[in-house]
Amino acid sequence: MAPRMQKALVLPTKMGLFSLQDVPVYRPGPTDVLVKIESAALNPVEWKIQTMGIYIENYPAILGTDAAGVVEETGENVKTLVKGDRILFQGFFEPAFGTFQQYSLPERLQISPKLSFDQAATLPVAISTAVLGMYNQRPESTSAYLIHPWNEAGHNAYAGKPILIVGGSSSVGQCVIQMAKLSGFSPIITTASLRNTPLLSSLGASHVLDRNLSPAALMSKLGDITGGTAISFVYDAISLPDTQLLAYTALSPGGTLVLTFPKELLAEPEKASDRKTIVEVFGSLYIPPNRDIAVAMCQKLGGWLESGVLKPNRVEVVPGGLAAIPAGLERLKSNGVSATKLIVHPQEFA
Ligand SMILES: NC(=O)c1ccc[n+]([C@@H]2O[C@H](COP(=O)([O-])OP(=O)(O)OC[C@H]3O[C@@H](n4cnc5c(N)ncnc54)[C@H](OP(=O)(O)O)[C@@H]3O)[C@@H](O)[C@H]2O)c1
């Protein structure tokens, strides 16, 4: 039986300061699963919510959307999971579903990982954002509508077609590289700090370009690599003004650019004559347009992890439990983390 109270990192007001508080543990309804969170990962969106006041209107809020843990209790109608199952899951921006706490009531879109809890917690948001932005087929979704690689027809569907992934060493970027490999894209070109070249090559990147080169130098290198072949799909995993402009410029007319942050930041207005489609992915498995593909992806995830098609991020465990999250978010904000996911252990305060 779970305890009645737990520790949670609460954001009391919009753009307020995080505070560690005692809050009640949620009681699972008939179809719910209560999870004891062993590992929770930090994401850039959390410092953005706190400093920009975006995405959440109801406060107090409990943030955090990446976690792994153990099933603690199940509702009477839950047939697929039992107490003690190890799972990873994506949280959502509502208190019962947040992961910056010791217990959460996630939607059951989880898989059972053989990874460590820390490795498993690096994946839910990153792989979802990659897959949803590339392959969601629902017309009302924000996606490039690529053929998904679940089956033979989709596997290698893009053989011989170049792809540019801006920010390949980010968590999202690492997953996009791995999905691009599954889809057969070639060459797979990415930008990152060059110290991350061995890692990104091991994930499937064929060319890693120094992200500190000037836009003109990057464009020139892209031309050399592709030999002038059109780049009709670009995924900007960073989506800052300068990366958006690079991604948009590199994209060929008629192509599709996926952004992970709003395109209002695009430094130059889009030109209709370019016929370039820009989509802003929302990497949540919880919203209706993403549900079908979420289920399909979760069915595949276990196999991908088992076979090594999908590898988790490198992990740095930040000591101090939930209380260490604000300082960890500061590190993300100041670009102090490279090709690594910061993880906390919420039970450290138990
Ligand atoms: N729309 C959504 O649903 C959604 C979901 C998840 C994330 N996001 C957004 O997507 C972005 C990435 O998130 P994340 O969690 O993947 O980030 P992350 O792992 O924290 O990103 C860190 C990495 O970003 C790279 N980087 C920073 N600036 C760069 C630049 N100008 N060019 C190329 N690489 C750069 C760094 O590369 P080096 O160390 O190699 O220099 C570093 O490895 C964030 O803006 C986040 O808010 C959106």
The ligand as an ORCA input file, in Angstrom:
! r2SCAN-3c Opt
* xyz 0 1
  N       7.495     20.304    -29.113
  C       7.678     19.347    -28.214
  O       6.775     18.569    -27.888
  C       9.034     19.181    -27.612
  C       9.387     18.001    -26.930
  C      10.683     17.863    -26.441
  C      11.583     18.914    -26.584
  N      11.179     20.063    -27.193
  C      12.116     21.167    -27.402
  O      13.139     20.651    -28.258
  C      14.381     21.240    -27.925
  C      15.365     20.117    -27.612
  O      14.978     19.414    -26.440
  P      15.915     18.286    -25.863
  O      15.352     17.812    -24.596
  O      16.185     17.313    -26.936
  O      17.216     19.164    -25.582
  P      18.554     18.817    -24.829
  O      18.853     17.359    -24.933
  O      18.553     19.430    -23.486
  O      19.575     19.641    -25.746
  C      20.930     19.749    -25.407
  C      21.708     19.663    -26.705
  O      21.355     20.751    -27.543
  C      22.418     20.929    -28.436
  N      22.365     22.293    -28.979
  C      22.160     23.436    -28.292
  N      22.162     24.489    -29.145
  C      22.384     23.980    -30.387
  C      22.505     24.571    -31.678
  N      22.427     25.888    -31.847
  N      22.715     23.753    -32.728
  C      22.802     22.414    -32.564
  N      22.713     21.793    -31.357
  C      22.507     22.581    -30.285
  C      23.668     20.688    -27.607
  O      24.578     20.156    -28.516
  P      26.170     20.028    -28.314
  O      26.407     19.693    -26.871
  O      26.542     18.936    -29.268
  O      26.755     21.350    -28.665
  C      23.206     19.705    -26.521
  O      23.707     18.412    -26.695
  C      14.095     22.178    -26.745
  O      13.844     23.459    -27.279
  C      12.822     21.620    -26.142
  O      12.082     22.596    -25.437
  C       9.941     20.206    -27.711
*
